[in-house]
Amino acid sequence: MVQQSGKLAGERALDQGARELRGILFVHTLADLAHCMHTGCALARWYERRKGQARGTQPNKKWIAFFRGSLPRGRLREELCEWFPELRQLLNNSLWLSLVADPQQQIDWDALVDNDPDGYRLRTYNRARLDAFVACPEWSRLGALLMLLRTRTGRFGYFRLWARGLASAYIQMVCARPPLDLISRGLYDRISTINAEYVPRLIEGWPDSKWRFRRTVWCYRVMAVRAVLNGVVPDRVPGGQMLLWIFIEQPDVVERAILMECLLRFTKREDCPALPEWVRLKLREARRAYARTCQLHLSDRGGASIAGGKYCVGDSSVEKDGEVADRSRRGTERGNHGPCTDVVRSRSRHGDQDSGTSCPNGPRENENEETAGTIDAEWADFPWDDLNQ
């Protein structure tokens, strides 16, 4: 999708549901970038201050409508995209086209995959390249994965078989972090509708209820924060999500459930049993796999190099395992947890937008700020050094 003459290419192909999700994510991302409350009134006042306008110049109803799915038009949209280039990238992402309902199967998804930058990298079936593609769940690449699932020709047959079993966990992981956590409910409804159009289903193991979906997303969010706070993975791109993918995506469903339960329930209280030895072994294997896959993923993205014992991408770096554990443990002792806490604090700014409901056996999303401190306290004495033996 390319922007031309103030209009979004592919706009006519989007249906109402895809447009609404795009509009909601656009305005929530704008509020994040503007550092203001996620409400129409607050955003209207911010725009007035930015433009030097008198208070009340901007009608509240217009900005409230943006939080219901309307997209700013014309000069206003261009102005916002000039101030924040991230918004233009969001609008042009292939995710919105991949969410279009196609009950009559009239869309040529094969051609769309070929034209998508991320989809083009998958034109040749290569297992190592595919593993690197999914090893770091990123919301910007979700569109290519969904379009790949909807192809029909035999040319993408192997890809579809490979992606069917991975897509469910991939989607839930990207929904555990900003920005898709803001539209996770609507995204679940839309993907469920698309999944029901196909027999057999496009996505294996897709949650049969919104409660199950949100429960799993919450588990991923908590585990990702714990992985970063305790030095299992560095708080850099690709971060804790990669280790979660390697660690959780075990072929045995029962074993995977036990692994998740062990990590979620582990504390250092006297009445809590220690982690089983096989869980420690899995953690150690996951850390080693993380380092290997991280190097492969960065080389696949281009511009990556290995220098001075670090995997470098631009001005950021991902240290090797031992350095990560030492650095993160020192940071935790100082009480500075870094940007990783954005995962659990992202909801605190959003008021009651897409949040505030309780999740059985888990915290309400507007209580996640307290969760960060609890997680750190519970895992402060975790014997990470024992995993390296």
C-alpha positions as a Markdown table, in Angstrom:
| # | Residue | x | y | z |
|---|---|---|---|---|
| 1 | Met | 0.0 | 0.0 | 0.0 |
| 2 | Val | 1.5 | 3.3 | -1.1 |
| 3 | Gln | 0.3 | 6.8 | -0.3 |
| 4 | Gln | -0.4 | 8.9 | -3.4 |
| 5 | Ser | -1.9 | 12.4 | -3.8 |
| 6 | Gly | -3.3 | 12.5 | -0.2 |
| 7 | Lys | -5.2 | 9.2 | -0.7 |
| 8 | Leu | -4.4 | 5.8 | 0.7 |
| 9 | Ala | -3.8 | 3.2 | -2.0 |
| 10 | Gly | -6.0 | 0.2 | -1.5 |
| 11 | Glu | -8.6 | 2.2 | 0.4 |
| 12 | Arg | -11.5 | 1.0 | -1.8 |
| 13 | Ala | -10.5 | -2.6 | -1.1 |
| 14 | Leu | -11.0 | -2.2 | 2.7 |
| 15 | Asp | -14.4 | -3.1 | 4.2 |
| 16 | Gln | -16.0 | -1.3 | 7.1 |
| 17 | Gly | -14.5 | -3.6 | 9.8 |
| 18 | Ala | -11.0 | -3.2 | 8.6 |
| 19 | Arg | -11.4 | 0.6 | 8.3 |
| 20 | Glu | -12.7 | 0.8 | 11.9 |
| 21 | Leu | -9.8 | -1.2 | 13.3 |
| 22 | Arg | -7.3 | 1.0 | 11.4 |
| 23 | Gly | -8.9 | 4.2 | 12.6 |
| 24 | Ile | -9.0 | 3.1 | 16.2 |
| 25 | Leu | -5.3 | 2.1 | 16.2 |
| 26 | Phe | -4.4 | 5.3 | 14.4 |
| 27 | Val | -5.9 | 7.6 | 17.0 |
| 28 | His | -4.6 | 5.5 | 20.0 |
| 29 | Thr | -1.1 | 5.6 | 18.5 |
| 30 | Leu | -1.5 | 9.4 | 18.0 |
| 31 | Ala | -2.4 | 9.8 | 21.6 |
| 32 | Asp | 0.6 | 7.8 | 22.7 |
| 33 | Leu | 2.9 | 9.9 | 20.5 |
| 34 | Ala | 1.3 | 13.1 | 21.7 |
| 35 | His | 1.6 | 12.0 | 25.4 |
| 36 | Cys | -1.9 | 12.8 | 26.2 |
| 37 | Met | -5.0 | 10.9 | 27.6 |
| 38 | His | -6.7 | 8.5 | 25.2 |
| 39 | Thr | -9.9 | 10.4 | 25.0 |
| 40 | Gly | -11.4 | 12.6 | 22.3 |
| 41 | Cys | -11.6 | 15.7 | 24.5 |
| 42 | Ala | -8.0 | 15.4 | 25.6 |
| 43 | Leu | -6.7 | 15.0 | 22.1 |
| 44 | Ala | -8.8 | 18.0 | 20.9 |
| 45 | Arg | -7.2 | 20.2 | 23.5 |
| 46 | Trp | -3.7 | 18.9 | 22.6 |
| 47 | Tyr | -4.3 | 19.8 | 18.9 |
| 48 | Glu | -5.5 | 23.3 | 19.9 |
| 49 | Arg | -2.3 | 23.8 | 21.9 |
| 50 | Arg | -0.2 | 22.5 | 19.2 |
| 51 | Lys | -1.8 | 24.8 | 16.6 |
| 52 | Gly | -2.0 | 27.8 | 19.0 |
| 53 | Gln | -5.8 | 27.8 | 18.7 |
| 54 | Ala | -8.3 | 29.1 | 21.3 |
| 55 | Arg | -9.7 | 26.5 | 23.7 |
| 56 | Gly | -12.9 | 25.0 | 22.3 |
| 57 | Thr | -12.0 | 25.7 | 18.6 |
| 58 | Gln | -11.9 | 21.9 | 17.9 |
| 59 | Pro | -15.3 | 20.2 | 18.3 |
| 60 | Asn | -15.1 | 17.4 | 20.8 |
| 61 | Lys | -17.5 | 15.2 | 18.7 |
| 62 | Lys | -15.1 | 15.0 | 15.8 |
| 63 | Trp | -12.2 | 13.7 | 17.9 |
| 64 | Ile | -14.4 | 11.4 | 19.9 |
| 65 | Ala | -15.5 | 9.9 | 16.6 |
| 66 | Phe | -11.9 | 9.0 | 15.8 |
| 67 | Phe | -11.9 | 6.7 | 18.8 |
| 68 | Arg | -14.9 | 4.9 | 17.3 |
| 69 | Gly | -13.1 | 4.1 | 14.1 |
| 70 | Ser | -13.3 | 7.2 | 11.9 |
| 71 | Leu | -10.1 | 8.2 | 10.3 |
| 72 | Pro | -8.9 | 11.8 | 10.0 |
| 73 | Arg | -9.2 | 13.1 | 6.4 |
| 74 | Gly | -7.6 | 15.5 | 4.1 |
| 75 | Arg | -5.3 | 18.1 | 5.5 |
| 76 | Leu | -5.7 | 17.0 | 9.1 |
| 77 | Arg | -4.4 | 13.5 | 8.3 |
| 78 | Glu | -1.5 | 14.8 | 6.3 |
| 79 | Glu | -0.6 | 17.2 | 9.1 |
| 80 | Leu | -0.6 | 14.5 | 11.7 |
| 81 | Cys | 1.5 | 12.2 | 9.5 |
| 82 | Glu | 4.0 | 15.0 | 9.0 |
| 83 | Trp | 4.3 | 15.5 | 12.7 |
| 84 | Phe | 4.5 | 11.8 | 13.4 |
| 85 | Pro | 5.9 | 9.7 | 10.5 |
| 86 | Glu | 5.0 | 6.5 | 12.4 |
| 87 | Leu | 1.3 | 7.2 | 11.7 |
| 88 | Arg | 2.0 | 7.0 | 7.9 |
| 89 | Gln | 3.7 | 3.7 | 8.3 |
| 90 | Leu | 0.7 | 2.4 | 10.3 |
| 91 | Leu | -1.8 | 3.5 | 7.6 |
| 92 | Asn | 0.2 | 1.9 | 4.9 |
| 93 | Asn | 0.7 | -1.5 | 6.6 |
| 94 | Ser | -0.6 | -4.5 | 4.9 |
| 95 | Leu | -2.4 | -5.7 | 8.0 |
| 96 | Trp | -5.6 | -3.8 | 7.1 |
| 97 | Leu | -5.9 | -5.4 | 3.7 |
| 98 | Ser | -5.3 | -8.8 | 5.2 |
| 99 | Leu | -8.3 | -8.3 | 7.5 |
| 100 | Val | -10.8 | -7.8 | 4.7 |
| 101 | Ala | -13.6 | -10.3 | 4.8 |
| 102 | Asp | -13.7 | -12.3 | 1.5 |
| 103 | Pro | -16.5 | -14.8 | 1.7 |
| 104 | Gln | -16.8 | -15.1 | -2.1 |
| 105 | Gln | -13.0 | -15.6 | -2.3 |
| 106 | Gln | -12.6 | -13.0 | -5.0 |
| 107 | Ile | -9.4 | -11.4 | -3.9 |
| 108 | Asp | -6.1 | -12.6 | -5.4 |
| 109 | Trp | -4.1 | -13.2 | -2.2 |
| 110 | Asp | -1.2 | -14.8 | -4.1 |
| 111 | Ala | -0.6 | -11.5 | -5.9 |
| 112 | Leu | -0.9 | -9.5 | -2.7 |
| 113 | Val | 1.7 | -11.7 | -1.0 |
| 114 | Asp | 4.1 | -11.3 | -3.9 |
| 115 | Asn | 3.7 | -7.5 | -3.7 |
| 116 | Asp | 4.1 | -7.2 | 0.0 |
| 117 | Pro | 7.8 | -6.6 | 1.1 |
| 118 | Asp | 7.6 | -9.2 | 3.9 |
| 119 | Gly | 5.7 | -11.6 | 1.8 |
| 120 | Tyr | 8.2 | -11.3 | -1.0 |
| 121 | Arg | 10.9 | -12.6 | 1.3 |
| 122 | Leu | 8.9 | -15.8 | 1.5 |
| 123 | Arg | 8.7 | -16.4 | -2.2 |
| 124 | Thr | 11.1 | -19.4 | -1.9 |
| 125 | Tyr | 10.3 | -22.1 | 0.7 |
| 126 | Asn | 13.2 | -22.1 | 3.1 |
| 127 | Arg | 12.7 | -23.4 | 6.6 |
| 128 | Ala | 15.4 | -21.4 | 8.2 |
| 129 | Arg | 14.1 | -18.2 | 6.7 |
| 130 | Leu | 10.5 | -19.0 | 7.8 |
| 131 | Asp | 11.6 | -19.8 | 11.3 |
| 132 | Ala | 13.4 | -16.4 | 11.5 |
| 133 | Phe | 10.3 | -14.7 | 10.2 |
| 134 | Val | 8.1 | -16.0 | 13.0 |
| 135 | Ala | 10.8 | -16.1 | 15.8 |
| 136 | Cys | 10.3 | -12.4 | 16.5 |
| 137 | Pro | 6.6 | -11.7 | 16.6 |
| 138 | Glu | 6.1 | -8.2 | 15.2 |
| 139 | Trp | 2.7 | -6.6 | 14.5 |
| 140 | Ser | 4.0 | -5.0 | 11.3 |
| 141 | Arg | 4.6 | -8.5 | 9.8 |
| 142 | Leu | 1.2 | -9.9 | 10.8 |
| 143 | Gly | -0.4 | -8.8 | 7.5 |
| 144 | Ala | 2.0 | -10.9 | 5.4 |
| 145 | Leu | 1.3 | -13.9 | 7.6 |
| 146 | Leu | -2.5 | -13.6 | 7.3 |
| 147 | Met | -2.4 | -13.0 | 3.6 |
| 148 | Leu | -0.1 | -16.1 | 3.2 |
| 149 | Leu | -2.7 | -18.2 | 5.0 |
| 150 | Arg | -5.4 | -17.0 | 2.6 |
| 151 | Thr | -3.5 | -17.9 | -0.6 |
| 152 | Arg | -5.1 | -20.7 | -2.8 |
| 153 | Thr | -2.5 | -21.9 | -5.3 |
| 154 | Gly | -0.3 | -24.9 | -4.9 |
| 155 | Arg | 2.8 | -22.6 | -5.0 |
| 156 | Phe | 2.1 | -21.6 | -1.4 |
| 157 | Gly | 0.9 | -25.0 | -0.2 |
| 158 | Tyr | 3.9 | -25.7 | 2.0 |
| 159 | Phe | 3.8 | -22.2 | 3.4 |
| 160 | Arg | 0.1 | -22.6 | 4.4 |
| 161 | Leu | 0.8 | -25.9 | 6.2 |
| 162 | Trp | 3.7 | -24.3 | 8.0 |
| 163 | Ala | 1.8 | -21.2 | 9.0 |
| 164 | Arg | -1.5 | -22.8 | 10.1 |
| 165 | Gly | -0.1 | -24.2 | 13.3 |
| 166 | Leu | 1.9 | -21.1 | 14.2 |
| 167 | Ala | -0.5 | -18.2 | 13.5 |
| 168 | Ser | -2.6 | -18.5 | 16.6 |
| 169 | Ala | 0.4 | -18.1 | 19.0 |
| 170 | Tyr | 1.9 | -15.4 | 16.8 |
| 171 | Ile | -1.3 | -13.3 | 16.8 |
| 172 | Gln | -1.7 | -13.6 | 20.6 |
| 173 | Met | 1.9 | -12.6 | 21.2 |
| 174 | Val | 1.7 | -9.4 | 19.1 |
| 175 | Cys | -1.5 | -8.6 | 20.9 |
| 176 | Ala | 0.3 | -8.8 | 24.2 |
| 177 | Arg | 2.3 | -5.6 | 23.4 |
| 178 | Pro | 1.6 | -2.2 | 22.0 |
| 179 | Pro | 0.2 | -1.1 | 19.7 |
| 180 | Leu | -2.1 | -4.1 | 18.9 |
| 181 | Asp | -3.0 | -4.5 | 22.6 |
| 182 | Leu | -5.2 | -1.5 | 22.0 |
| 183 | Ile | -7.4 | -3.3 | 19.4 |
| 184 | Ser | -7.0 | -6.9 | 20.6 |
| 185 | Arg | -10.8 | -7.4 | 21.1 |
| 186 | Gly | -11.7 | -6.1 | 17.7 |
| 187 | Leu | -8.9 | -8.0 | 16.1 |
| 188 | Tyr | -10.0 | -11.3 | 17.7 |
| 189 | Asp | -13.6 | -10.7 | 16.4 |
| 190 | Arg | -12.4 | -9.9 | 12.9 |
| 191 | Ile | -9.9 | -12.9 | 12.6 |
| 192 | Ser | -12.6 | -15.2 | 14.0 |
| 193 | Thr | -15.0 | -14.1 | 11.3 |
| 194 | Ile | -12.3 | -14.7 | 8.6 |
| 195 | Asn | -11.3 | -18.0 | 10.1 |
| 196 | Ala | -14.9 | -19.2 | 9.9 |
| 197 | Glu | -15.1 | -18.6 | 6.2 |
| 198 | Tyr | -12.7 | -21.5 | 5.4 |
| 199 | Val | -13.1 | -25.2 | 5.7 |
| 200 | Pro | -10.8 | -26.5 | 7.0 |
| 201 | Arg | -10.0 | -23.5 | 9.2 |
| 202 | Leu | -7.2 | -21.2 | 8.3 |
| 203 | Ile | -5.7 | -21.1 | 11.8 |
| 204 | Glu | -5.3 | -24.3 | 13.9 |
| 205 | Gly | -5.9 | -23.9 | 17.6 |
| 206 | Trp | -7.6 | -20.5 | 17.4 |
| 207 | Pro | -9.3 | -19.7 | 20.7 |
| 208 | Asp | -13.0 | -20.5 | 20.6 |
| 209 | Ser | -14.0 | -17.6 | 22.9 |
| 210 | Lys | -12.8 | -14.1 | 23.6 |
| 211 | Trp | -12.1 | -15.0 | 27.2 |
| 212 | Arg | -9.6 | -17.7 | 26.3 |
| 213 | Phe | -8.0 | -15.4 | 23.8 |
| 214 | Arg | -7.5 | -12.6 | 26.4 |
| 215 | Arg | -6.4 | -15.0 | 29.1 |
| 216 | Thr | -3.6 | -16.3 | 26.9 |
| 217 | Val | -2.6 | -12.8 | 25.8 |
| 218 | Trp | -2.4 | -11.9 | 29.5 |
| 219 | Cys | -0.2 | -14.9 | 30.2 |
| 220 | Tyr | 2.2 | -14.0 | 27.4 |
| 221 | Arg | 2.4 | -10.4 | 28.6 |
| 222 | Val | 3.3 | -11.4 | 32.2 |
| 223 | Met | 5.8 | -14.0 | 31.0 |
| 224 | Ala | 7.4 | -11.5 | 28.6 |
| 225 | Val | 7.9 | -9.0 | 31.4 |
| 226 | Arg | 9.3 | -11.6 | 33.8 |
| 227 | Ala | 11.7 | -12.8 | 31.1 |
| 228 | Val | 13.1 | -9.3 | 30.7 |
| 229 | Leu | 13.1 | -8.2 | 34.3 |
| 230 | Asn | 15.1 | -11.2 | 35.3 |
| 231 | Gly | 17.7 | -11.1 | 32.5 |
| 232 | Val | 16.6 | -14.1 | 30.5 |
| 233 | Val | 16.5 | -11.9 | 27.5 |
| 234 | Pro | 17.6 | -8.3 | 27.0 |
| 235 | Asp | 15.2 | -5.4 | 26.8 |
| 236 | Arg | 16.1 | -4.7 | 23.2 |
| 237 | Val | 14.6 | -5.7 | 19.8 |
| 238 | Pro | 13.6 | -8.5 | 19.5 |
| 239 | Gly | 13.3 | -8.8 | 23.3 |
| 240 | Gly | 11.4 | -11.2 | 25.4 |
| 241 | Gln | 8.9 | -12.2 | 22.7 |
| 242 | Met | 11.5 | -14.3 | 20.9 |
| 243 | Leu | 12.3 | -16.4 | 23.9 |
| 244 | Leu | 8.6 | -16.9 | 24.6 |
| 245 | Trp | 8.2 | -18.1 | 21.1 |
| 246 | Ile | 11.0 | -20.7 | 21.3 |
| 247 | Phe | 10.1 | -21.7 | 24.9 |
| 248 | Ile | 6.3 | -21.9 | 24.6 |
| 249 | Glu | 6.0 | -23.4 | 21.1 |
| 250 | Gln | 6.7 | -26.9 | 22.1 |
| 251 | Pro | 5.1 | -29.7 | 20.0 |
| 252 | Asp | 3.5 | -31.3 | 23.0 |
| 253 | Val | 0.4 | -29.2 | 24.0 |
| 254 | Val | 0.3 | -30.7 | 27.5 |
| 255 | Glu | 3.9 | -30.0 | 28.1 |
| 256 | Arg | 3.5 | -26.4 | 26.9 |
| 257 | Ala | 0.6 | -25.8 | 29.3 |
| 258 | Ile | 2.7 | -27.1 | 32.2 |
| 259 | Leu | 5.6 | -24.9 | 31.2 |
| 260 | Met | 3.4 | -21.8 | 31.2 |
| 261 | Glu | 1.9 | -22.7 | 34.5 |
| 262 | Cys | 5.3 | -23.2 | 36.1 |
| 263 | Leu | 6.5 | -19.8 | 35.1 |
| 264 | Leu | 3.3 | -18.0 | 36.0 |
| 265 | Arg | 3.1 | -19.6 | 39.5 |
| 266 | Phe | 6.8 | -19.6 | 40.4 |
| 267 | Thr | 7.7 | -17.6 | 43.5 |
| 268 | Lys | 10.5 | -17.9 | 46.1 |
| 269 | Arg | 8.1 | -18.4 | 49.0 |
| 270 | Glu | 8.8 | -21.3 | 51.3 |
| 271 | Asp | 5.5 | -23.0 | 50.5 |
| 272 | Cys | 6.1 | -22.8 | 46.8 |
| 273 | Pro | 8.0 | -25.9 | 45.3 |
| 274 | Ala | 11.1 | -25.3 | 43.3 |
| 275 | Leu | 11.0 | -25.4 | 39.5 |
| 276 | Pro | 11.3 | -29.0 | 38.2 |
| 277 | Glu | 14.7 | -29.9 | 36.7 |
| 278 | Trp | 13.2 | -30.4 | 33.3 |
| 279 | Val | 11.8 | -26.8 | 33.3 |
| 280 | Arg | 15.3 | -25.5 | 34.1 |
| 281 | Leu | 16.6 | -27.5 | 31.2 |
| 282 | Lys | 14.0 | -26.0 | 28.9 |
| 283 | Leu | 15.0 | -22.5 | 30.1 |
| 284 | Arg | 18.6 | -23.2 | 29.4 |
| 285 | Glu | 17.9 | -24.6 | 25.9 |
| 286 | Ala | 15.7 | -21.6 | 25.2 |
| 287 | Arg | 18.4 | -19.1 | 26.1 |
| 288 | Arg | 20.8 | -20.8 | 23.7 |
| 289 | Ala | 18.3 | -21.0 | 20.9 |
| 290 | Tyr | 17.5 | -17.3 | 21.5 |
| 291 | Ala | 21.1 | -16.3 | 20.8 |
| 292 | Arg | 21.3 | -18.4 | 17.6 |
| 293 | Thr | 17.9 | -17.4 | 16.2 |
| 294 | Cys | 18.6 | -13.7 | 17.1 |
| 295 | Gln | 21.6 | -13.7 | 14.9 |
| 296 | Leu | 19.7 | -15.4 | 12.1 |
| 297 | His | 16.7 | -13.0 | 12.4 |
| 298 | Leu | 18.9 | -9.9 | 12.3 |
| 299 | Ser | 20.8 | -11.0 | 9.3 |
| 300 | Asp | 17.5 | -11.7 | 7.5 |
| 301 | Arg | 16.4 | -8.1 | 8.2 |
| 302 | Gly | 19.6 | -6.7 | 6.8 |
| 303 | Gly | 22.0 | -4.2 | 8.2 |
| 304 | Ala | 23.0 | -6.5 | 11.1 |
| 305 | Ser | 26.5 | -7.2 | 12.2 |
| 306 | Ile | 28.3 | -8.9 | 15.0 |
| 307 | Ala | 30.9 | -6.8 | 16.7 |
| 308 | Gly | 32.5 | -6.7 | 20.1 |
| 309 | Gly | 30.5 | -9.6 | 21.3 |
| 310 | Lys | 27.2 | -7.9 | 20.5 |
| 311 | Tyr | 24.6 | -8.3 | 17.8 |
| 312 | Cys | 24.2 | -4.7 | 16.4 |
| 313 | Val | 21.4 | -3.2 | 14.5 |
| 314 | Gly | 21.7 | 0.5 | 14.0 |
| 315 | Asp | 22.5 | 2.2 | 17.3 |
| 316 | Ser | 21.0 | -0.6 | 19.4 |
| 317 | Ser | 22.6 | -3.9 | 20.4 |
| 318 | Val | 21.7 | -7.3 | 21.9 |
| 319 | Glu | 24.3 | -8.6 | 24.2 |
| 320 | Lys | 25.2 | -12.3 | 24.5 |
| 321 | Asp | 23.5 | -14.4 | 27.1 |
| 322 | Gly | 26.0 | -14.0 | 30.0 |
| 323 | Glu | 26.3 | -10.2 | 29.5 |
| 324 | Val | 22.5 | -9.9 | 29.4 |
| 325 | Ala | 22.0 | -11.7 | 32.7 |
| 326 | Asp | 24.7 | -9.7 | 34.5 |
| 327 | Arg | 23.5 | -6.3 | 33.1 |
| 328 | Ser | 19.8 | -7.0 | 33.7 |
| 329 | Arg | 20.4 | -8.3 | 37.2 |
| 330 | Arg | 22.4 | -5.1 | 38.1 |
| 331 | Gly | 19.6 | -3.0 | 36.6 |
| 332 | Thr | 17.0 | -4.8 | 38.7 |
| 333 | Glu | 19.1 | -4.3 | 41.9 |
| 334 | Arg | 19.2 | -0.5 | 41.1 |
| 335 | Gly | 15.4 | -0.5 | 40.7 |
| 336 | Asn | 15.6 | 0.6 | 37.1 |
| 337 | His | 13.8 | -1.9 | 34.9 |
| 338 | Gly | 14.0 | 0.1 | 31.6 |
| 339 | Pro | 11.4 | 0.3 | 28.9 |
| 340 | Cys | 10.4 | -3.3 | 29.4 |
| 341 | Thr | 7.8 | -2.1 | 31.9 |
| 342 | Asp | 5.9 | -0.5 | 29.0 |
| 343 | Val | 4.4 | -3.9 | 28.4 |
| 344 | Val | 2.5 | -3.8 | 31.7 |
| 345 | Arg | 2.1 | 0.0 | 32.0 |
| 346 | Ser | 0.7 | 0.6 | 28.5 |
| 347 | Arg | -2.9 | 0.4 | 29.8 |
| 348 | Ser | -2.4 | 2.9 | 32.6 |
| 349 | Arg | -2.8 | 5.8 | 30.2 |
| 350 | His | -5.7 | 4.5 | 28.3 |
| 351 | Gly | -8.6 | 5.1 | 30.7 |
| 352 | Asp | -11.5 | 2.8 | 29.9 |
| 353 | Gln | -10.6 | 2.4 | 26.2 |
| 354 | Asp | -10.7 | -1.3 | 25.4 |
| 355 | Ser | -9.8 | -2.2 | 29.0 |
| 356 | Gly | -11.1 | -2.4 | 32.5 |
| 357 | Thr | -12.7 | -5.8 | 32.3 |
| 358 | Ser | -11.5 | -8.5 | 34.7 |
| 359 | Cys | -9.9 | -11.6 | 33.5 |
| 360 | Pro | -10.5 | -14.7 | 35.6 |
| 361 | Asn | -7.4 | -16.0 | 37.3 |
| 362 | Gly | -5.5 | -12.9 | 36.2 |
| 363 | Pro | -5.4 | -9.2 | 37.0 |
| 364 | Arg | -7.6 | -6.5 | 35.3 |
| 365 | Glu | -5.6 | -4.7 | 32.7 |
| 366 | Asn | -5.9 | -1.4 | 34.5 |
| 367 | Glu | -4.1 | -3.0 | 37.4 |
| 368 | Asn | -1.0 | -4.0 | 35.4 |
| 369 | Glu | 1.2 | -1.2 | 36.8 |
| 370 | Glu | 1.1 | -2.9 | 40.2 |
| 371 | Thr | 1.9 | -6.2 | 38.5 |
| 372 | Ala | 5.3 | -5.0 | 37.4 |
| 373 | Gly | 6.5 | -4.6 | 41.0 |
| 374 | Thr | 4.9 | -7.9 | 42.0 |
| 375 | Ile | 6.6 | -9.7 | 39.2 |
| 376 | Asp | 10.0 | -8.3 | 40.1 |
| 377 | Ala | 9.6 | -9.1 | 43.8 |
| 378 | Glu | 8.6 | -12.7 | 43.1 |
| 379 | Trp | 11.5 | -13.4 | 40.7 |
| 380 | Ala | 14.3 | -11.4 | 42.4 |
| 381 | Asp | 15.9 | -14.5 | 43.8 |
| 382 | Phe | 15.4 | -16.8 | 40.8 |
| 383 | Pro | 18.5 | -19.0 | 40.4 |
| 384 | Trp | 19.4 | -18.0 | 36.9 |
| 385 | Asp | 23.1 | -18.9 | 37.4 |
| 386 | Asp | 22.0 | -22.5 | 38.0 |
| 387 | Leu | 20.6 | -22.6 | 34.5 |
| 388 | Asn | 24.1 | -22.1 | 33.0 |
| 389 | Gln | 25.6 | -25.0 | 34.7 |
